[in-house]
Amino acid sequence: MTSYAAPTVRPRRAVNIAVWIGQVLLGLFFIGVSVPKYLPFFEAPPAFAEAGLGMGFIWFVGACELAGGVGLLIPRLSGVAAIGLVGLMAGATIMNLFVLPGAASNAIMSGALLVVFALIARVRAPYTRALLDSFRR
């Protein structure tokens, strides 16, 4: 079993606290929006049907949201989770702009979240490097 060494470079205390508050809020938010996708009464939005996307796609997105939300709450995984959520938000922005009819206004929110997750990933880069180094040993 490999051991995990905590990163040696840490952000300033105020930045660290602010980023953790954001991570916890966004992590809980993404967990909260992912869970209903698996409940029996959930119905796909009509725009998804018009675009030819079914429940399998929604379940995949829900799994990504859940994994990212949980990952944001775990220090060791927070950087990797933020990188994954950058990818998810990039896909959401593209979908909102070009695929889903009438959803272009949602691209502003998904684009803003993309930037926020990129900033979190940057601040948590030492955690990501330490995690990757633990696999190289």
DSSP file (Angstrom, degrees, kcal/mol; ACC not computed):
  #  RESIDUE AA STRUCTURE BP1 BP2  ACC     N-H-->O    O-->H-N    N-H-->O    O-->H-N    TCO  KAPPA ALPHA  PHI   PSI    X-CA   Y-CA   Z-CA
    1    1 A M              0   0    0      0, 0.0     2,-0.2     0, 0.0     0, 0.0   0.000 360.0 360.0 360.0 134.7    0.0    0.0    0.0
    2    2 A T        -     0   0    0      1,-0.0     2,-0.3   133,-0.0   132,-0.1  -0.573 360.0-130.3 -86.1 150.8    1.4    3.4   -0.9
    3    3 A S        -     0   0    0     -2,-0.2     2,-0.6   131,-0.1   134,-0.1  -0.684  12.4-131.6 -98.9 155.9    1.4    6.2    1.6
    4    4 A Y        -     0   0    0     -2,-0.3     2,-0.5   131,-0.0   127,-0.1  -0.926  14.3-155.8-109.6 119.8    0.1    9.7    1.0
    5    5 A A        -     0   0    0     -2,-0.6   129,-0.1   125,-0.3     3,-0.1  -0.833  23.6-120.3 -95.2 128.3    2.3   12.6    1.9
    6    6 A A        -     0   0    0     -2,-0.5   121,-0.1     1,-0.1    -1,-0.0  -0.324  41.7 -90.4 -62.4 147.8    0.5   15.8    2.5
    7    7 A P        -     0   0    0      0, 0.0    -1,-0.1     0, 0.0   120,-0.1  -0.287  26.5-148.8 -62.1 145.2    1.5   18.7    0.2
    8    8 A T  S    S+     0   0    0    118,-0.1     2,-0.5    -3,-0.1    -2,-0.1   0.766  81.8  68.2 -85.9 -26.7    4.4   20.8    1.5
    9    9 A V        -     0   0    0    117,-0.0    -1,-0.1     0, 0.0     0, 0.0  -0.834  67.2-180.0 -96.0 125.8    3.2   24.0   -0.2
   10   10 A R        -     0   0    0     -2,-0.5     3,-0.1   116,-0.1   114,-0.1  -0.947  27.3-113.2-125.6 146.1    0.0   25.4    1.3
   11   11 A P        -     0   0    0      0, 0.0     5,-0.0     0, 0.0   112,-0.0  -0.249  52.1 -75.4 -69.1 164.7   -2.0   28.5    0.3
   12   12 A R     >  -     0   0    0      1,-0.1     4,-3.1     4,-0.1     5,-0.2  -0.189  47.0-109.3 -57.1 155.2   -2.3   31.4    2.7
   13   13 A R  H  > S+     0   0    0      1,-0.2     4,-2.6     2,-0.2     5,-0.2   0.902 116.8  47.2 -57.4 -47.3   -4.6   30.8    5.6
   14   14 A A  H  > S+     0   0    0      2,-0.2     4,-2.4     1,-0.2    -1,-0.2   0.906 114.8  46.6 -64.3 -41.7   -7.3   33.3    4.4
   15   15 A V  H  > S+     0   0    0      2,-0.2     4,-2.8     1,-0.2     5,-0.2   0.925 112.1  51.5 -64.3 -44.1   -7.3   31.8    0.9
   16   16 A N  H  X S+     0   0    0     -4,-3.1     4,-2.4     1,-0.2    -2,-0.2   0.919 111.8  46.2 -59.8 -45.4   -7.4   28.3    2.2
   17   17 A I  H  X S+     0   0    0     -4,-2.6     4,-2.3    -5,-0.2    -1,-0.2   0.928 113.7  48.7 -64.1 -45.3  -10.4   29.1    4.4
   18   18 A A  H  X S+     0   0    0     -4,-2.4     4,-2.2     1,-0.2    -2,-0.2   0.911 112.7  47.5 -62.4 -42.9  -12.3   30.8    1.6
   19   19 A V  H  X S+     0   0    0     -4,-2.8     4,-2.9     2,-0.2    -1,-0.2   0.900 111.0  51.5 -67.1 -39.4  -11.6   28.0   -0.8
   20   20 A W  H  X S+     0   0    0     -4,-2.4     4,-2.7    -5,-0.2     5,-0.2   0.903 108.8  51.0 -64.4 -39.5  -12.7   25.4    1.7
   21   21 A I  H  X S+     0   0    0     -4,-2.3     4,-2.4     2,-0.2     5,-0.2   0.945 113.2  45.8 -61.1 -46.3  -15.9   27.3    2.3
   22   22 A G  H  X S+     0   0    0     -4,-2.2     4,-2.9     1,-0.2     5,-0.3   0.905 112.3  51.2 -61.9 -42.0  -16.6   27.4   -1.4
   23   23 A Q  H  X S+     0   0    0     -4,-2.9     4,-3.0     2,-0.2     5,-0.2   0.918 110.9  47.5 -62.5 -43.7  -15.7   23.7   -1.8
   24   24 A V  H  X S+     0   0    0     -4,-2.7     4,-2.6     2,-0.2     5,-0.2   0.940 114.9  45.6 -64.4 -46.3  -18.1   22.6    0.9
   25   25 A L  H  X S+     0   0    0     -4,-2.4     4,-2.1    -5,-0.2    -2,-0.2   0.935 118.3  42.0 -63.0 -46.2  -20.9   24.7   -0.4
   26   26 A L  H  X S+     0   0    0     -4,-2.9     4,-2.8    -5,-0.2     5,-0.2   0.882 113.5  53.5 -69.6 -37.0  -20.4   23.6   -4.0
   27   27 A G  H  X S+     0   0    0     -4,-3.0     4,-2.2    -5,-0.3    -2,-0.2   0.943 112.0  43.9 -61.2 -47.8  -19.8   20.0   -2.9
   28   28 A L  H  X S+     0   0    0     -4,-2.6     4,-2.5    -5,-0.2    -1,-0.2   0.886 113.1  53.0 -64.5 -37.9  -23.0   19.9   -1.0
   29   29 A F  H  X S+     0   0    0     -4,-2.1     4,-2.2    -5,-0.2    -2,-0.2   0.944 110.8  45.5 -61.5 -48.2  -24.8   21.6   -3.9
   30   30 A F  H  X S+     0   0    0     -4,-2.8     4,-1.2     1,-0.2    -1,-0.2   0.849 112.7  50.5 -68.8 -32.8  -23.6   19.1   -6.5
   31   31 A I  H  X S+     0   0    0     -4,-2.2     4,-1.8    -5,-0.2    -1,-0.2   0.928 111.3  50.8 -64.3 -43.5  -24.4   16.2   -4.2
   32   32 A G  H  < S+     0   0    0     -4,-2.5    -2,-0.2     1,-0.2    -1,-0.2   0.853 111.9  44.8 -63.7 -36.8  -27.9   17.7   -3.8
   33   33 A V  H  < S+     0   0    0     -4,-2.2     4,-0.3     1,-0.2    -1,-0.2   0.702 112.1  53.5 -82.7 -17.0  -28.5   18.1   -7.5
   34   34 A S  H >< S+     0   0    0     -4,-1.2     3,-0.9    -3,-0.2     4,-0.3   0.863  97.0  63.6 -82.9 -35.4  -27.2   14.7   -8.4
   35   35 A V  G >< S+     0   0    0     -4,-1.8     3,-2.1     1,-0.2     4,-0.3   0.897  95.2  56.8 -60.7 -45.5  -29.4   12.6   -6.0
   36   36 A P  G >  S+     0   0    0      0, 0.0     3,-1.4     0, 0.0    -1,-0.2   0.772  92.9  71.5 -60.3 -22.7  -32.8   13.4   -7.6
   37   37 A K  G <  S+     0   0    0     -3,-0.9    -2,-0.2    -4,-0.3    -3,-0.1   0.709 100.5  46.6 -64.5 -17.9  -31.6   12.1  -10.9
   38   38 A Y  G <  S+     0   0    0     -3,-2.1    -1,-0.3    -4,-0.3    -3,-0.1   0.383  88.9 104.0-105.0   2.1  -31.8    8.6   -9.5
   39   39 A L  S X  S-     0   0    0     -3,-1.4     3,-1.7    -4,-0.3     0, 0.0  -0.594  78.6-120.6 -85.5 148.8  -35.2    8.9   -7.8
   40   40 A P  T 3  S+     0   0    0      0, 0.0    -1,-0.1     0, 0.0    -3,-0.0   0.766 108.7  55.3 -62.5 -26.9  -38.1    7.1   -9.6
   41   41 A F  T 3  S+     0   0    0      2,-0.1     2,-0.2    -5,-0.0    -4,-0.1   0.513  80.2 114.5 -86.2  -2.1  -40.2   10.3  -10.0
   42   42 A F    <   -     0   0    0     -3,-1.7     2,-0.4    -6,-0.2    -5,-0.0  -0.497  47.1-167.1 -72.2 132.1  -37.4   12.2  -11.9
   43   43 A E        -     0   0    0     -2,-0.2    -2,-0.1    12,-0.0    -1,-0.0  -0.952  25.2-110.5-119.1 140.8  -38.3   13.0  -15.5
   44   44 A A        -     0   0    0     -2,-0.4     5,-0.1     1,-0.1    11,-0.1  -0.405  41.5-102.3 -65.7 140.5  -35.8   14.2  -18.1
   45   45 A P    >>  -     0   0    0      0, 0.0     3,-1.3     0, 0.0     4,-1.2  -0.349  29.8-117.8 -60.2 145.1  -36.3   17.8  -19.2
   46   46 A P  H 3> S+     0   0    0      0, 0.0     4,-2.3     0, 0.0     5,-0.2   0.820 112.5  64.4 -56.0 -31.7  -38.1   18.0  -22.6
   47   47 A A  H 3> S+     0   0    0      1,-0.2     4,-1.5     2,-0.2     6,-0.2   0.848  98.6  54.2 -62.8 -32.4  -35.0   19.7  -24.1
   48   48 A F  H <4>S+     0   0    0     -3,-1.3     5,-3.1     2,-0.2     4,-0.4   0.912 108.2  48.6 -67.1 -41.4  -33.0   16.6  -23.5
   49   49 A A  H ><5S+     0   0    0     -4,-1.2     3,-1.2     1,-0.2    -2,-0.2   0.903 109.4  52.8 -64.0 -40.9  -35.5   14.5  -25.4
   50   50 A E  H 3<5S+     0   0    0     -4,-2.3    -1,-0.2     1,-0.3    -2,-0.2   0.839 109.6  49.2 -62.7 -32.6  -35.5   17.0  -28.2
   51   51 A A  T 3<5S-     0   0    0     -4,-1.5    -1,-0.3    -5,-0.2    -2,-0.2   0.465 119.9-110.8 -85.8  -1.7  -31.7   16.7  -28.4
   52   52 A G  T < 5S+     0   0    0     -3,-1.2     2,-0.5    -4,-0.4    -3,-0.2   0.710  72.0 138.4  81.5  20.9  -31.9   12.9  -28.4
   53   53 A L      < -     0   0    0     -5,-3.1    -1,-0.3    -6,-0.2    -2,-0.1  -0.870  32.2-166.8-103.5 130.0  -30.4   12.4  -25.0
   54   54 A G     >  -     0   0    0     -2,-0.5     4,-1.4    -3,-0.1     3,-0.5  -0.222  41.3 -79.0-103.6-167.6  -32.0    9.9  -22.7
   55   55 A M  H  > S+     0   0    0      1,-0.2     4,-2.8     2,-0.2     5,-0.2   0.782 121.9  65.9 -66.6 -28.3  -31.9    8.9  -19.1
   56   56 A G  H  > S+     0   0    0      1,-0.2     4,-2.0     2,-0.2    -1,-0.2   0.908 103.2  46.9 -59.5 -41.3  -28.6    7.1  -19.5
   57   57 A F  H  > S+     0   0    0     -3,-0.5     4,-2.5     2,-0.2    -1,-0.2   0.906 111.9  50.3 -66.0 -41.8  -27.0   10.4  -20.2
   58   58 A I  H  X S+     0   0    0     -4,-1.4     4,-2.6     1,-0.2    -2,-0.2   0.891 109.8  50.5 -64.7 -39.6  -28.7   12.0  -17.2
   59   59 A W  H  X S+     0   0    0     -4,-2.8     4,-2.3     2,-0.2    -1,-0.2   0.891 110.0  50.9 -64.9 -39.0  -27.5    9.2  -15.0
   60   60 A F  H  X S+     0   0    0     -4,-2.0     4,-2.2     2,-0.2    -2,-0.2   0.940 111.7  46.3 -62.4 -47.3  -23.9    9.6  -16.3
   61   61 A V  H  X S+     0   0    0     -4,-2.5     4,-2.7     1,-0.2    -2,-0.2   0.910 111.6  52.6 -61.5 -42.2  -24.0   13.3  -15.6
   62   62 A G  H  X S+     0   0    0     -4,-2.6     4,-2.5     1,-0.2    -1,-0.2   0.887 108.2  50.4 -60.7 -40.0  -25.5   12.6  -12.1
   63   63 A A  H  X S+     0   0    0     -4,-2.3     4,-2.6     2,-0.2    -1,-0.2   0.894 111.2  48.6 -65.5 -39.6  -22.7   10.2  -11.4
   64   64 A C  H  X S+     0   0    0     -4,-2.2     4,-2.5     2,-0.2    -2,-0.2   0.911 112.4  48.5 -65.6 -42.1  -20.1   12.8  -12.4
   65   65 A E  H  X S+     0   0    0     -4,-2.7     4,-2.7     2,-0.2    -2,-0.2   0.916 113.3  47.4 -63.2 -43.5  -21.8   15.5  -10.2
   66   66 A L  H  X S+     0   0    0     -4,-2.5     4,-2.5     2,-0.2     5,-0.3   0.932 113.5  46.9 -64.5 -46.5  -22.0   13.1   -7.3
   67   67 A A  H  X S+     0   0    0     -4,-2.6     4,-2.5     1,-0.2    -2,-0.2   0.915 115.1  46.6 -62.6 -42.7  -18.3   12.1   -7.6
   68   68 A G  H  X S+     0   0    0     -4,-2.5     4,-2.0    -5,-0.2    -2,-0.2   0.905 112.3  50.0 -66.0 -41.8  -17.2   15.7   -8.0
   69   69 A G  H  X S+     0   0    0     -4,-2.7     4,-0.7     2,-0.2    -2,-0.2   0.916 114.6  43.0 -64.0 -44.0  -19.3   16.9   -5.1
   70   70 A V  H >< S+     0   0    0     -4,-2.5     3,-1.0     1,-0.2     4,-0.5   0.909 112.2  55.0 -67.4 -41.9  -18.0   14.1   -2.8
   71   71 A G  H >< S+     0   0    0     -4,-2.5     3,-1.1    -5,-0.3     6,-0.2   0.848 100.4  59.1 -60.9 -35.2  -14.4   14.7   -4.0
   72   72 A L  H 3< S+     0   0    0     -4,-2.0    -1,-0.3     1,-0.2    -2,-0.2   0.778 103.6  53.4 -64.0 -25.1  -14.6   18.4   -3.2
   73   73 A L  T << S+     0   0    0     -3,-1.0    -1,-0.2    -4,-0.7    -2,-0.2   0.564  96.1  74.8 -87.0  -9.4  -15.2   17.5    0.4
   74   74 A I  S X> S-     0   0    0     -3,-1.1     4,-1.3    -4,-0.5     3,-1.2  -0.915  73.2-148.3-108.4 114.5  -12.2   15.2    0.7
   75   75 A P  G >4 S+     0   0    0      0, 0.0     3,-0.7     0, 0.0     4,-0.5   0.870  96.2  52.4 -50.2 -45.7   -8.9   17.1    1.0
   76   76 A R  G 34 S+     0   0    0      1,-0.2     4,-0.2     2,-0.1    55,-0.1   0.810 119.9  34.5 -61.9 -30.9   -6.8   14.4   -0.8
   77   77 A L  G <> S+     0   0    0     -3,-1.2     4,-2.9    -6,-0.2     5,-0.2   0.452  89.0  98.7-102.8  -3.3   -9.2   14.4   -3.8
   78   78 A S  H <X S+     0   0    0     -4,-1.3     4,-2.1    -3,-0.7     5,-0.1   0.861  84.3  46.6 -61.0 -40.3  -10.3   18.0   -3.9
   79   79 A G  H  > S+     0   0    0     -4,-0.5     4,-2.0    45,-0.3    -1,-0.2   0.925 115.2  45.6 -67.4 -44.2   -7.9   19.1   -6.7
   80   80 A V  H  > S+     0   0    0     -4,-0.2     4,-2.4     2,-0.2    -2,-0.2   0.898 112.4  51.9 -65.5 -40.5   -8.8   16.1   -8.9
   81   81 A A  H  X S+     0   0    0     -4,-2.9     4,-2.4     1,-0.2    -1,-0.2   0.902 108.4  51.2 -62.6 -40.6  -12.5   16.6   -8.2
   82   82 A A  H  X S+     0   0    0     -4,-2.1     4,-1.8    -5,-0.2    -1,-0.2   0.896 109.2  50.7 -64.1 -39.4  -12.2   20.3   -9.2
   83   83 A I  H  X S+     0   0    0     -4,-2.0     4,-1.8     2,-0.2    -2,-0.2   0.923 110.8  49.1 -63.5 -43.4  -10.5   19.3  -12.5
   84   84 A G  H  X S+     0   0    0     -4,-2.4     4,-2.1     1,-0.2    -2,-0.2   0.890 110.2  50.5 -61.9 -39.3  -13.2   16.8  -13.2
   85   85 A L  H  X S+     0   0    0     -4,-2.4     4,-2.6     2,-0.2    -1,-0.2   0.790 103.7  59.2 -72.3 -26.6  -15.9   19.4  -12.5
   86   86 A V  H  X S+     0   0    0     -4,-1.8     4,-2.2     2,-0.2    -1,-0.2   0.940 108.7  45.8 -61.0 -46.0  -14.1   21.8  -14.9
   87   87 A G  H  X S+     0   0    0     -4,-1.8     4,-2.3     2,-0.2    -2,-0.2   0.907 112.4  50.0 -62.7 -42.1  -14.6   19.2  -17.6
   88   88 A L  H  X S+     0   0    0     -4,-2.1     4,-2.4     1,-0.2    -1,-0.2   0.915 112.5  46.6 -62.6 -43.1  -18.2   18.6  -16.6
   89   89 A M  H  X S+     0   0    0     -4,-2.6     4,-2.4     2,-0.2    -1,-0.2   0.828 109.1  54.8 -71.2 -30.9  -18.9   22.4  -16.7
   90   90 A A  H  X S+     0   0    0     -4,-2.2     4,-2.2     2,-0.2    -1,-0.2   0.932 111.2  45.6 -63.8 -44.5  -17.1   22.7  -20.1
   91   91 A G  H  X S+     0   0    0     -4,-2.3     4,-2.7     1,-0.2    -2,-0.2   0.898 112.4  50.9 -63.5 -40.5  -19.4   20.1  -21.4
   92   92 A A  H  X S+     0   0    0     -4,-2.4     4,-2.8     2,-0.2    -2,-0.2   0.893 109.3  50.8 -64.9 -39.2  -22.5   21.7  -19.8
   93   93 A T  H  X S+     0   0    0     -4,-2.4     4,-2.0     2,-0.2    -2,-0.2   0.927 112.4  46.0 -64.2 -44.3  -21.5   25.1  -21.3
   94   94 A I  H  X>S+     0   0    0     -4,-2.2     4,-2.8     2,-0.2     5,-0.6   0.925 113.8  49.3 -63.4 -44.6  -21.2   23.5  -24.8
   95   95 A M  I  X>S+     0   0    0     -4,-2.7     5,-2.7     1,-0.2     4,-1.8   0.928 112.0  48.4 -60.0 -45.2  -24.5   21.7  -24.4
   96   96 A N  I  <5S+     0   0    0     -4,-2.8     7,-0.3     1,-0.2    -1,-0.2   0.845 117.9  40.8 -66.2 -33.2  -26.3   24.8  -23.2
   97   97 A L  I  <5S+     0   0    0     -4,-2.0    -2,-0.2    -5,-0.2    -1,-0.2   0.885 133.2  12.1 -81.0 -39.3  -24.9   26.9  -26.1
   98   98 A F  I  <5S+     0   0    0     -4,-2.8    -3,-0.2    -5,-0.2    -2,-0.2   0.648 127.4  34.3-119.5 -18.5  -25.2   24.5  -29.0
   99   99 A V  I  <<S+     0   0    0     -4,-1.8    -3,-0.2    -5,-0.6    -4,-0.1   0.851  97.4  66.7-110.4 -50.6  -27.2   21.4  -28.3
  100  100 A L  S > <S-     0   0    0     -5,-2.7     3,-1.4     3,-0.1     2,-0.2  -0.634  82.8-123.6 -82.5 123.2  -30.1   22.1  -25.9
  101  101 A P  T 3  S+     0   0    0      0, 0.0   -51,-0.1     0, 0.0    -1,-0.1  -0.443  89.9   4.4 -67.4 132.3  -32.8   24.3  -27.5
  102  102 A G  T 3  S+     0   0    0     -2,-0.2     3,-0.2    -5,-0.1    -5,-0.1   0.636  99.9 105.8  75.2  15.8  -33.5   27.4  -25.5
  103  103 A A    X>  +     0   0    0     -3,-1.4     3,-1.2    -7,-0.3     4,-0.6   0.222  35.6 110.2-111.6  14.4  -30.8   26.8  -22.8
  104  104 A A  T >4 S+     0   0    0      1,-0.3     3,-1.1     2,-0.2     4,-0.4   0.834  74.0  60.3 -60.6 -32.3  -28.2   29.4  -23.9
  105  105 A S  T >> S+     0   0    0      1,-0.3     3,-0.9    -3,-0.2     4,-0.6   0.788  96.4  61.5 -67.5 -25.1  -28.9   31.5  -20.8
  106  106 A N  H <> S+     0   0    0     -3,-1.2     4,-2.2     1,-0.2    -1,-0.3   0.697  86.7  75.7 -70.8 -18.5  -27.8   28.6  -18.6
  107  107 A A  H <X S+     0   0    0     -3,-1.1     4,-2.4    -4,-0.6    -1,-0.2   0.789  86.1  61.9 -65.3 -26.2  -24.4   28.7  -20.3
  108  108 A I  H <> S+     0   0    0     -3,-0.9     4,-2.2    -4,-0.4    -1,-0.2   0.940 107.7  42.3 -63.9 -46.0  -23.6   31.8  -18.1
  109  109 A M  H  X S+     0   0    0     -4,-0.6     4,-2.5    -3,-0.2    -2,-0.2   0.933 116.2  46.7 -67.8 -45.8  -23.9   29.8  -14.9
  110  110 A S  H  X S+     0   0    0     -4,-2.2     4,-1.9     1,-0.2    -1,-0.2   0.872 113.3  50.5 -66.7 -33.7  -22.1   26.8  -16.2
  111  111 A G  H  X S+     0   0    0     -4,-2.4     4,-1.8    -5,-0.2    -1,-0.2   0.894 110.3  49.3 -67.4 -39.9  -19.3   29.0  -17.6
  112  112 A A  H  X S+     0   0    0     -4,-2.2     4,-2.2     1,-0.2    -2,-0.2   0.912 111.1  49.4 -65.3 -42.0  -19.0   30.8  -14.2
  113  113 A L  H  X S+     0   0    0     -4,-2.5     4,-2.9     1,-0.2     5,-0.2   0.870 105.8  58.1 -64.6 -35.7  -18.8   27.5  -12.4
  114  114 A L  H  X S+     0   0    0     -4,-1.9     4,-2.0     1,-0.2    -1,-0.2   0.931 108.2  45.9 -57.2 -46.2  -16.1   26.4  -14.8
  115  115 A V  H  X S+     0   0    0     -4,-1.8     4,-2.1     2,-0.2    -2,-0.2   0.912 112.3  50.6 -64.0 -43.2  -14.0   29.4  -13.8
  116  116 A V  H  X S+     0   0    0     -4,-2.2     4,-2.3     1,-0.2    -2,-0.2   0.921 111.6  47.2 -62.1 -44.1  -14.6   28.8  -10.1
  117  117 A F  H  X S+     0   0    0     -4,-2.9     4,-2.6     1,-0.2    -1,-0.2   0.853 109.2  54.5 -68.6 -32.6  -13.6   25.1  -10.4
  118  118 A A  H  X S+     0   0    0     -4,-2.0     4,-1.9    -5,-0.2    -1,-0.2   0.901 109.3  48.2 -64.5 -39.5  -10.5   26.1  -12.4
  119  119 A L  H  X S+     0   0    0     -4,-2.1     4,-2.4     2,-0.2    -2,-0.2   0.907 111.7  49.1 -66.3 -41.5   -9.5   28.4   -9.5
  120  120 A I  H  X S+     0   0    0     -4,-2.3     4,-2.6     1,-0.2    -2,-0.2   0.925 110.3  51.5 -62.3 -43.4  -10.2   25.7   -6.9
  121  121 A A  H  < S+     0   0    0     -4,-2.6    -1,-0.2     1,-0.2    -2,-0.2   0.879 110.0  50.1 -61.1 -37.5   -8.1   23.3   -9.0
  122  122 A R  H >< S+     0   0    0     -4,-1.9     3,-1.1     1,-0.2    -1,-0.2   0.926 112.7  45.0 -66.9 -45.0   -5.3   25.8   -9.1
  123  123 A V  H 3< S+     0   0    0     -4,-2.4    -2,-0.2     1,-0.2    -1,-0.2   0.871 117.0  46.3 -66.5 -35.6   -5.3   26.4   -5.4
  124  124 A R  T >X S+     0   0    0     -4,-2.6     4,-1.7     1,-0.2     3,-0.7   0.268  78.0 110.9 -91.2  11.5   -5.5   22.6   -4.7
  125  125 A A  H <> S+     0   0    0     -3,-1.1     4,-2.8     1,-0.2     5,-0.2   0.856  72.3  58.7 -55.6 -38.3   -2.7   21.8   -7.2
  126  126 A P  H 3> S+     0   0    0      0, 0.0     4,-2.4     0, 0.0    -1,-0.2   0.890 105.7  49.8 -60.2 -35.9   -0.3   20.7   -4.4
  127  127 A Y  H <> S+     0   0    0     -3,-0.7     4,-2.3     2,-0.2    -2,-0.2   0.902 111.2  49.2 -65.8 -40.0   -2.9   18.1   -3.3
  128  128 A T  H  X S+     0   0    0     -4,-1.7     4,-2.6     2,-0.2     5,-0.2   0.925 111.7  48.1 -65.8 -44.6   -3.2   16.9   -6.8
  129  129 A R  H  X S+     0   0    0     -4,-2.8     4,-2.7     1,-0.2    -2,-0.2   0.915 112.1  49.7 -61.6 -42.6    0.6   16.6   -7.2
  130  130 A A  H  X S+     0   0    0     -4,-2.4     4,-1.6    -5,-0.2  -125,-0.3   0.890 111.1  49.7 -64.3 -38.5    0.9   14.8   -3.9
  131  131 A L  H  X S+     0   0    0     -4,-2.3     4,-0.9     2,-0.2    -2,-0.2   0.933 112.4  46.7 -65.4 -45.0   -1.8   12.4   -4.9
  132  132 A L  H >X S+     0   0    0     -4,-2.6     4,-1.0     1,-0.2     3,-0.7   0.897 110.3  53.5 -63.7 -39.7   -0.1   11.7   -8.3
  133  133 A D  H 3X S+     0   0    0     -4,-2.7     4,-0.8     1,-0.2     3,-0.3   0.841 101.2  60.4 -63.5 -32.5    3.3   11.2   -6.5
  134  134 A S  H 3< S+     0   0    0     -4,-1.6    -1,-0.2     1,-0.2    -2,-0.2   0.795 104.5  49.8 -67.3 -26.0    1.7    8.7   -4.2
  135  135 A F  H << S+     0   0    0     -4,-0.9    -1,-0.2    -3,-0.7    -2,-0.2   0.729 105.1  58.3 -81.5 -22.1    0.9    6.5   -7.2
  136  136 A R  H  <        0   0    0     -4,-1.0    -2,-0.2    -3,-0.3    -1,-0.2   0.655 360.0 360.0 -81.1 -16.6    4.4    6.8   -8.6
  137  137 A R     <        0   0    0     -4,-0.8    -1,-0.2    -3,-0.2    -2,-0.1   0.484 360.0 360.0 -76.7 360.0    6.1    5.3   -5.5
